[in-house]
Amino acid sequence: MIGIRVFLFAILIDLLIGDPVWLPHSVVLMGKGIQRLEKKYRKLSGEDEKKLKIYGFVLVFWMLTATIALSDIVFFALQLLPGKVNKICSALLISQLFAWHGLVRESMRVFYALKNEGLEGARKAVGRIVGRDTMELSKEGIIKATVETVAENFSDGIFAPMFYVIIGGPVLGYVYKVINTMDSMIGYKDKKYSSIGYAAAKLDDLANFIPSRIAGLLIVLASFPSYSIKDAWKIFQRDRFCHASPNSAQTESAVAGALGIQLAGDAYYFGKKYEKPYIGDAMRAVEERDIQRVNVLISKSTLYGIVFLCGIYGILWYIF
């Protein structure tokens, strides 16, 4: 476990400055490792689907092993530094696990692009944060895609890494991050990735099972008093499994209910149409301000989550 002050300092670093360009980012290193292993195993398998699936498990094994070893060595080495230097460096590295600043920044770029650059600029902006095809999206589609990704990434990019840092320290936080990164890079269900990304996708589903459900409940609580906590709870209960992923709709349903809008529906990925159920009720049409609203809602949810996790930390500290 880490000190609670280091944990809170790491959150503050992420909130205020995000990812400084002068500091090498761990996710970039993870991404390069995943790309190299994917390329290597595709060559070794000869694109045979059965072999690719097996190599997908091997890829996951090596990425987990490397992440545990490197992060353990780094954080052990930091303990050899003077107290304040150790805490500052540890907080900087832990802050890289959180995406609060980046999520708000990138989603608000879409908001301002809609205001100032029209559909073409907004499509490019939303393309930076979603995996679906964006160049044919309508204004409504752009807003929905942005709200959905903010809702989903509240769990994946903010609460879940905080959760794992609290219950298992920074090494477990980095283990979660590499799992999530593998899923975002190769965990697709299309022909190219369905085999090699199978293990990564299933492991990500498992890792997010508990955090996503807590995150959905946090959004429901945070909807009061500005939005309808009654509708947030109703749609959360009804639609939280309306997604191919067992976890993604946990937060999306709570947001849809709180804001009184309908999300999801069919979308195109890599040129192919995927039929997806709707989440929420269209009590009103979506509008640009919903991007602002969802950012306020997930920021409030994050604060609730921090309080919750500090309580968990206190319980663990008392027990152990």
N, C-alpha and C positions, 0 to 999 in steps of 0.2 A: 504493500500500500504506500501511497505517497501522502505527504502532508496536505491538509485541506487548503492551506494558504497557497501552496504551489499549484494545486488544481484550480483555485479561483483566479490566481494570477495568469495561468495559461488561458483561461476563458477570456479574461480582460485583454490579453494580448491579441487574441483572435478577433474580439469584438472591435477593438480600436484600430488595429493596423493590418489585420488579416495575415496574408503571407508575404513578408518582405522580399523584394526581388533579390536582395543581396544574400539571403539565406537559402542554401540548397534545400529543395523540398523532398521529403521522404517519399511522397506519392509518385513523384517523377522517377525516382530510383526504382520503386516497385514496378511502375509501368514498363520501364526498360527491361527489367528482369522477366516480366511476363511476356513481353514481345519476343525476346530472345528465345525463351523456352518454347513458346508457341511455334515459332519459325523452325526451331530444331526438331520438334516432335512431329510437325507436319511433314517434314522431309523424311524422317525415320519411318513414319507410318505409311508413306506413299499414298496419303489421303484415304486409306482404308478406314471405314467408319468404326469398326470394332477396335482396331488398334488406336485410333484417335481417342476413343472414349477411355481406354486404359491409360494412354499417355496424359489425358486430362487429369486423372487421379495422381499421376506421377508429378505433373506440373504443380498441382496444389500442394503435394507433399514437400517438394523442394522450396516453394515459395514460403510455406509456413516455417520450415526448418531454418531457412536463411533469415527470415524476419525475427524469429525468436532468438537466434544466435546473435545477430547483429544488434538488435535493440537491447538485449541483456548485457552485452559487452559495453555498449555505449553508456547505458544508465549506471552500470557498475563503475565504469571509469569516471563518470561525473561525480560519484560519491567521494572520489579521491581529491576533488577540488575543494577549495575553501567554501564554507557554508553558503554565503550569499551568491558566490559565482555558480555553485552547484545548483542552487534553487532557480536562478535566472536562466541558466542553460537548460535545465530540465523543463522549466515552464515554456521556453521557446520551442523545444522539441514536441512537447505535449500539445501545444497550441496548433501544431500542424495537423493534428487529428480532427480538429473542429472546423466546420465550414459555415459558421454563423455569419461572419462578415462577408464572405464570398457569395453566399446564397442571396443575401439581401442586395448586395451590390449588383450581381449579374441579373437578378430578376427586375430590379429597378431600371436597369439599362433597357430592358424591354419596354417598360412603362414609358420612359422618356423617348424611346425610339418611336413608339406609337404616337406620342404627342408631337414630335418634331420632324421625324423622318419618313413617316408613312409606312405602308405595309411592307415595302421592300426592306427598309432598314430594320423594322421590327422582326421580320422573318429571319434576318441574319442574326439579330441579337438573341432571339429565342433558340436558334440553332446551336448556340454555344452551351446551352444548359439542358437540352432534351435530346433523346436518342431517335425520335421519330423524324420523318421527312417533314420539312417545314416550308419549302419554297412555294407550295400551293395553299398554305393555310390562310383562311380568312381572318379578319380581325377577331371574331369570336373564338376561332380556333387557337389563335396566338395567345389570347388572354387565358383560355382554359388550360392550354399546355403549360403556361407559366405558373398558374395557380396550382396545378397538379404537381409539378416538379418541386415547387417550394414545399407543398404539403408532404410529399414523399420524402424529400431530403431533410425535412426536420428530424425524421427518425434516423435515416441513414447517415446524414452528415453532421448532425448536431447531438441529438440525445443519445443514440446508441454508443458512439465512441466515448462520451462522458460516462455513460453507464458502465462500460467495461474498464475504463480507467479507475473508477471508484471501487469496483468489486475485485479487480485483479491487478491494479497498478498499470504503469505506462506500457509495459511489455504486452500485457493482454490487450491494451488499447491499440497497439500497433498490429497485433495479430488480427483484431477485428478489422482494422483499416486495410490490411492486405487482402483479407477475404472479400471485403466490399469492393476493392479495386479490381480484383480478379473477376468478380461478377459483372462489374460495369464494362470490362473490356472484352470478356469472352463468354459471359453467361447468357447469351442470346439463344432463342429457340429456332432460328432460321437454319437453313441447310449448312451454312459455313461453320456455325459454332455449336450446333446442338449436341455434337459428340464430344469435342474437346472441351467444351464449356459446361458439360453436364455436372461434373463434380463440383466446380466452382459455384454454379447456380444453386445446387442443393445445399451446399455448406453455408452459403449466404442466407438462404431461407431459414436454416436452423439458427444461425447467429442472430438474426433479426427477429426471431419469433417472440421473445419476451419484450425486448425494447420497443418494438413497433406497437405492441398493445398498450404498454404504459404510455407511449407517446400519444396514441389516439385518445386515451383518457385525459391526458394533460391538456390537449386541445379542447376537449369537451369542457373541462373546468375553466380554461382560459376564455372561453366564449362568453362567460358571464362577467360583467353585466352588459357589455357593448353589443353582444349578439344574442341569439336565442340558444341558451344552454339546453332547453327542452328539445329543440329541433336537432341540435348537434348530437345529443344522446340518442334520439330516435333514429337518425340516419346512420349513426355509428353502429348501433345494434343491427340495423336492417341490412346495410350495404357493405359492411367491413370485409366481406369475403367476395365481393363482386370484382374480382381481378384474378388474372392467371397466377399472380404471385399471392401466397397466403398472407403477405405482410403489407403490400403497397396500399391497399384500400383501407387499412386501419386508420391511417392519418387522413387520407383523401376523403373518406366518408365523414369524418368529424368536421373537416373544413367545409365540405359541401353543405352539411346540415347547419353549421354555424352561420354561413354566409347566405344560405337560402338559394343556392345555385345548383345547377346540374353539371357534373364533370364526366370525364372519360367518354365512352363511345368509340366508334371505329376510328382507327388511325393507320397511317402508312409507315412502314419501316423497311428501308432498303428497297423501295419501289413496290412492296407487296402490302396489300390491304389486310389488316387484322381486325376481326370483329371482337369488340369488347363491350361488355354491359355498361349501362349508364350508372353513375353513382350520384345519389341525391335527387331532389325534386326541383324542377325549374320554376321556383316561386317567382322568379324575375329573370330578366336577361342579364348575362354577364356584362360588365363594363370595366373600363380601364382601371378605375379605382379599386377593383377587386384585387389587383396586384399589390396595391398599398395595404389593403385590408388584411390580406393573408400574411404579409410580412409583419404587420403589427401583431397579428394573432399568434404566429409561431415565435415571435420574440417574447411575448408574454408567456407562452407555453414553455419556452426555454428557461425563463426565470423561475417558473413553478417547478420545472424539472431540476434546476440547480438546488432549490430548497429541498426537494424530495431526496436528491442524491446526497446532500449534506446530512440528512437524517439517516440514510442508509450507512454512510460513512461512520457516523456516531455509533450506530448499533454494532457495526463490525469492529470498530475500535474498542468498544466496551467488551465484546465477546472474546476478541483475540489479543 
